[in-house]
C-alpha cells in the first residue's frame, strides 16, 4: 500500500508480514494443495487471533473498529497475505463482519460478530448467479414473502470458501428491491456444490437455496434496503481483492528480479540484456499505476467518498489486467523452471487469474465505470 501509513499501520504491516512468513508461507499452500485441501483450520484460527477480522468489529464484540481505519488497515493485511498466496478466508470473513457491523441488528451483532472476530466461525457472501457473466449484480437469488417470513430460492455461483462456512449472507431480489438475509449453512434447503478451482488455495462452490424458509429476524437491515448495503460490501471486497493482487505481483516480481540477476546466458546475467530490461521497466510502470489505483480506492471506500464506486472499478480494471500480464511474463522470464510444479510462480499466477475473474472481469468493470460516469 503506497499510502501514508500511521505508526500503528506500519506496525500492522510489519507484524502481518512477520507472522505470515513464519506461519503460512506459499509452501503451506503447496502442502494443502498436495493434500487436496484449501484451508488449514488451525492456521486460520492462528491468523484470526491476530485481530484481522476485528478491524471491522466494534470493541464491545471483541474487535477494534474504533481504533482502526477498517478498509485501509484490512487492505494492508490483504496485500501481505497475497505475497504468500495465503490459503484462508480472510476477505470473505472481513466483508461479512463489515456487513453485519454496518447493517445488523443489535441481536445479530451480538450473535455473530464475536465468533467472526475470534475465528470460531466463518462466513461468506452469496449473490451472483452461476453464469460466466455474473459477478457484479445480485442475480442469483430471489426472496418472496411467506408465512410471516421469507422464502429464498435460486443459486449463487462462485461463492468463496463456502464449504467451511457456517453463515451465508444472501443478497436476493425481493420484487423490485434487494434484501439481505443471514442464513446458516446447515439450514434446511441449503446445498453446497463444490467447484474445481484454478486457484489451489481457495475453494469455490455453487450454493443452492431450494425453498429456504427464514423468519423476519434473518433480515440484515430493513426490507428492500439491500442495494446500498450491497454496493458498500462489494466495494470493500474489491479493495481487498485488489490489494491481494498487489501483493501477488510484488512478490512474483521479486522472484523474477532475483532470477534474472543470477541466471547467466552467454557469460552474463540475463537481466543485463536490453530486451528483458525493457520488459521489466514496462511492468514496473504498470505495477506502480496499479498500486496507486488501489491505494486511492482503499481511502475512497474507507471515507465513503462520492467516487468510491468508480475508484474500485478502476482499481479492479488495472489490477485484473496487469496482475495476470505481469506474472505471466515473470513465468516466461524464468524459462523452463517457471513452468514446473516445483516452482512457486504458478501459485501466484493461478491466484491472479482467479482474482481477475471473480467479482467482475476488467471488461465488466469498464462497463460499470461508463455507467457510473453516465456514458
N, C-alpha and C positions, 0 to 999 in steps of 0.2 A: 504494500500500500504506500504510494507516494503522497501521503498527506502529512501535515504537520502533526506528529503524534505527541500526545501529552506524556508526562513521565509515567503515569500508570499504563498507558497504552504501549509504550516502549517496553515496559516490564512484562506486559501481557504477551507481546510479540516474542520477546526473548525466552520467556518461560514456556510458551507453547512450543517453540522450535526445539528447545532442550528436551521437553517431555516427549514429543513425538519422535525425535531422533533416538531417544533412549528406549521408548516403549512400543512404538509402532512405525517402523520404517517400511519402505516398499518391500523389503524382504518378508515382512509379516503378511503383507497382502499376497505375495507369491505363495507362502505356505498355505494360506487359506484357499487359494485357487487350486493348489495341488491336492488339497483335501476335499475339494468340491463345495467349499463354504464361502460365504461372502461377508460374514461378520463374526468376530470373536466376542462373545458376550462379556467376558471378563475384561477384555481390552476396552470395550465401550463403557463398562462401569468405571474403570480407572480414568478414562477420559472425562466422563461426566462429573467425576469427583473434582475435576479442575475448575468447575463452575461455569463451563462454557454456555450451557443452556440457560443458566441463571442470569445471563446478560439481559434477558428479556423478562425475567420473572421478578415481581416485587419482593421486597425484603420479608414481608410477613408470610410469604410462601416459600422461603428458602433461597431466594435469588438476590441479585444485586442491581436491579434495574435502575434504582435511584442514583447509584454511583457510576453507572456505565453509560456510554453512548452506544446503545444496543447494536444498531446496524453496523456502524463503523467498527466497533470492537469485534463483533461477530465476523465481519469481513477479514479482519486481521487474522483471526483464528482459522477461517476457511482457507486463506492463502497458505498458511503454514501447513495445514493438512494436505493441501494439494501438492506441496513439494514432496510428500511421501506417498502419494496416491492412497490416502487413508481409507480404510475399509470400515466405515461406521456411519450410522445415521445422523450425523451432526446437523446437516442443513434441514432435513425433513423435521427433525425434532425442534430445531430452533424456530422454524416457521410456525409449527404447531403451537409452541409456547407463546410466540408473538400473537397469534390469532386469539388464543384463549385469554391472554393478558389484556388485549385490547377490546375484545367483544364479549367475553364470557361473563356470566352472572357471578355473583359472589360465591354461590354454591359450586359452580363449575370450576372456578379458580381454586377454591379450597380443595376440591376433589382431585384435580388433575395436575395443577402446577407443581406442587411439592414432589410428586413422583417423577414428573418430567425433568425437573431440575436435578434430581438425585440420580437419574439414570435407571430407576427401578421400572419405569415404563417408557415405551417408545410410541411415537405417533407419526402419522403421515397424512398426506392430503390426497383426496380423490376428487377429480373434477373433469379432466379431459376425457373425450371419447377414445375409442380404440382405433380410429383411422390414422393413416400416416400424416394427414394434415392437421390433426387435432393437437392441442398443446398449449394454446393461449386462452381459449374460451371454454367456459364450463358447459360442455355439450353432452357429457356422458350420462348424467343422472337427471331424473325428474322427481318431483315431490308433489303429492296431492293430499288434500285434507282427508282424514279417515279416522273414524272412531275417537274423536277428541284429540287426535294427534296427526301424524303424517305417515304416508306410505311412500317409501323410496324405491324406485325401480331404475334399472339401467346398468351400464357397465362403465367403469373408469379404467382407462388404459395407461400403461407405462407408469404405474404407481411405484415410487421408490420405497424400498425397504418394507414392503407390505407384509412379507412372510413373517417377520418377527414383531410386527407392530401390535400393540394392544388397543389402540384407538385410531379411528379414522375421522378426519374432518371431511365430510361430504358436502360439496357445493352442488346444489341441484336447482334446476329450473322449476319454479313454482308459479305456473301461469306465465305472466309477462315479466316477473321479477325473479331474483335469485335469493335463496335462503341457504344457510349453512347449518349443518347438524353434526353433533358429536355422537358417533356410533361405535360401540365396542366391536372389536374384530371378531369376537365369538358370538355376536348377535345372530339369532336365527334368520336365515335368508341371505347371510353374507358368505360368499365363497371366494377363495383366492386361487387364481390360476398362475403359477409361476411362468415367467417368460425366460427364454435363453438370451442372456445379455452379452453384448460385446465386452462391456466393462466387467472385468473379473473381480472387482472389489465392490460391486453394487448390485443388489438384486432388484429386479423389476417384475411386476405382475399385473394381470388384469383382475380387478376386484369387482365382482358382480353383486348387485343388490336386487334380489328377487322378492318383491313384496315385503320389504323390510319395514316393519311397523314400529314407530318410535313415538314417544309421548311429546307433548309440547315442551317439556323440560329439556329435551335434547337439542332444541334450537340454540344456535350460537348467535346471539344478538337478536334483534327484533325480526319478525317475519317480513320477508321481502327486502331486507336491508343488506343482503349479501354482496351486491355488486361492488359497492365502495370498499367493503372489508376485503373482498377477494382481490381487488386491484392492489391494495396495500400489501397483502400477503404475497402476491405474485412479484411485486417489486422487491420485497425482501429476499424471496427465493432466487430471483435473478441476480441480485447483488452477490449473494453467497456463492452461487454457481460460477459467476464470472470471476470472483476473487479466487476461487479454487483453480480455475483455468489459468489465472496469472501465476499461481504457484507452480502449476504443472509446467508452463513454458519456462519459467525462471530456472527450475531445477534441470529440465531437459537441456536447456541452453548451456548450463554449467557443465553437464556431462560432455556436451559436444565441444566446448572450448578446451576442456582438458584433453579430449581425444585428438583434436587437430593439432594441438601443441606437441603431443608425444608420438603420434603416428607419422613415420617417415616414408617418403617416396622420392626416388631419385636423389637420395642423400640429404634431404632436408624435410622439416616438418610440413605436412600438407597444408597447415594453416597459413603458411607463408606464400602460398600460390594465390595469384590475384583473383582468380575465379571464385575461390572459396571466401576470400576477404570480402568481395562484393556481396556475396550471398549473406554472410554474417552481418555485414553492415546494414543491408536492407532489412533483415529480420530484427536487428536491434531497434531500428527506427519504428517499425510496425509494433514491436513489443512495447516500446515507450508510449506510443499513442494509445495502445490498449490499456496500459496501466493508468494513464491519465483519465481515460474514459470511465474506468471502474472506480477510481478514487472520487471523481466528481459524482458519479451515480450514488455511491455509498453516502456521501454527505447530503445529497439531494433527498434521498429516501429518509435518512435519519431526521432531517429537518422538515420533512413533509413539504418540500418545495413545490411550486407550481409546475415545474418542468421535470419532476421526478420520473413520470411515466416515460417521457421521451428520453431522458438520460439513461434509464436502464435498458431501453431498447437499443440505443446507440452503443452502449457497453456490450450488450449481447451480440450485436451485429459484428462489432470489432473483434471481440474475444472468440466468438464462434468460428469466424473465418480464419483469423490469424493463429489461433491455438492449433488447429489442425495443420495448416500450411507450414508453420514453423517447426512443429515437432516432426511432421512427416519429412521435412528436409533434414532435420537432425538425424533421422534414421538413415537417410541417403548418404549423408556425410560420414557416417560410421562405416559405410561399406557393408560387407557380408556379415560382420558381427552384429550390426544393428538389426538384422533380420532374424536373429536367433531367439529361441525361447529363453535362453540363459541370460541375455542382456535385459536390463530393466526397462529399456526405452519403450517397448511395446505396451507396457502397462500405462505409461504416460499417454501414448497415442490413443489407446483404447478409451481412456477416460476423457480425453479431449474430444474424440469423435462423438462419444455419448453426450457430453455436455453441449456439443454443437447442435444436437437434435432435440434434446429434452427441453421443455418449456419454450418451444418455438424455435424454428430454424432461423438463421440470419435473414433469409428471404422473407419469412413471415414477419420478422421484426421490421424489415424495411417497409412493408405494407402498413404495419402498425404505426410507424413513425409518420408516414404520409397521412394516415387517417387522423392521428392526433394533431398534426400540423394543419389539418383542414385542406389537404391537397386532393 
